[in-house]
Amino acid sequence: MTKVAVVSMAVLALAGCSSIRESRGFVNDPVLVSTVQPGIDNRRSVEGALGRPTYESQYGEKTWYYISSVTGRRPFVRPRIQEHAVLTVRFDDAGNVASVETKGIDEVVFLQPDGNKTPTLGRERGFLEDLFGNIGQVGGAGVPGAGGP
């Protein structure tokens, strides 16, 4: 009985340390993606096959972006990206598919800004200015409900 309890405890401990996989964004199905053909499909058929895009371009040529990520993490650890893909569908002026392109994690840029070195706009204030800087600013003249005429 003791051996069974020890083995079951070991199995539970290993299960607690297993990686958790999560899919985020567009579910990248290669069969559906291969059905989108330049010169044949239009916006309506792409939306019917792939659904609404994750992002749409606001300026320039009309482009739809389908972004998918698979992350993995262990308990109590920040998630890490294991797979990442961006499907780009460009349309011409008539609304027909002009090109379809997929890019992977090899083209992702990871930025780590440093709060102590990254400059910010505005003037620098000291601790006391941050602490007492708003005294006299709230409820001053010209503010409705501040007791003025």
N, C-alpha and C positions, 0 to 999 in steps of 0.2 A: 504494500500500500504506500509505503514511503517513497519507493522508486517512482510510482505513478504520479505522486504529488510533485516530486522534484522535476520530472520530465514535463509535466503540464505547466509548472511555473517557468521553466526554461522556454517553452514554446510561447507562452504569453509575453515573456520579456523580449524575445526576439521579434514578435509581432509588433510590439510597441516601438521598436527601433526601425521598422521598415519604412521605406520611402513612400510618401504620399504624392501621387501624380494627379495633376489638375489640368484640364484643357481650358483655355481661355480664348475668347473671341470666336472667330470663324472656324468651323470644323473643316479642315482641309482634306476633302475627299478627292483623290486623284482622278477617279472616274468622272465625277461631276465637273471638275476643272477641265478635263480633256474634252468635254462636250462643247465648251465655249470656243468658237472658231471665228477668227478675223474674216471679215467680208461676208459672213453668213448671218451671224447673230446681231441683234440690236439690244437696246437697253431693256426692253420688256422681256426678251427671252433670257438675257443674263440674270435679271432679277428673278425670273421663274425658276431658273436652274440653281442659282447660288444664293438667292435671297438678297435682302438689302445690304449694301456695303457697310463696312465698318466706318469708313470715311469717304467723303466725296471732295474733289478739288473745288475750291471756291473761285479761283482765278485761272486764266489760261485755258488750255484744252481740257475738255471734260474727262476726268479720270476717276475711276472707282478703285478703292483700296480695300482688300479683304485681308485682315491681319489675324493670324492664329499663333498661339503660343502654347507650349506644354511645359509646365513647371513641375519640379520635383523638390520635395523638402522632407527633411527628417523632423521629428517632433522637437519643438523649441528652437528651431533654426530657421533663418530667413529663406524663403523659396529661391531656387535658382532655375534659370531658364535652361531647359534641356533641348527643346526644339522650337524654332521660330521661323515663320514664313510669311511673306507679304506677296499676295497675288495682286498685280496691277492690271486693270482692264482699262484701256484707253479707247475713247470713242471719237469718231469724226464729227463734222458739223451736222450731218444728217442723222446722227444717233446710232450709227452702225459701229460694230467693234472694229477698231483699227489695229490693235495689238493686245496680246496677252503675255504677261511676263511674271515669273516667280523669282523672288530673291529669298535667300536663306539667312541663317544666323551669322554666316561669315561676313556679311556686310553691315552688321549692327555695330554701332559705336557706343561704348559704355563710358559715360561721363561721371566723374566724381568731383563735384565742386567742393572747394575747401572754404568753409565759412570764415576762416581767419584771414584768407588771402583774396577772396573774391570781392572786388569793389562793388559798392552800392551807390546809388544816386542820392544826392542830398548832402546836407552838412552833417558832420559828426557831432553828436551830443555826448556830454559826459553823464555819469551816473546821477548826479544831483539834478541836472537839467531834465533827464528822463523822469526822475521821481517827482519833481516840483514844477515841471514845465507847463502844465495845464492850469495852474492856479490863476484865476482871473479870466480864463478863456471861456468857461462854461457859464451861460446865463448873462453875458455881457449886454451892453446897449445894442439895440437893433434886433435882438432876438425875440421873436414872439413868445409871450408868456413869461418874460423875464421881469415883469413889473414895470416896464416902460410905458410911455403914452401910446 
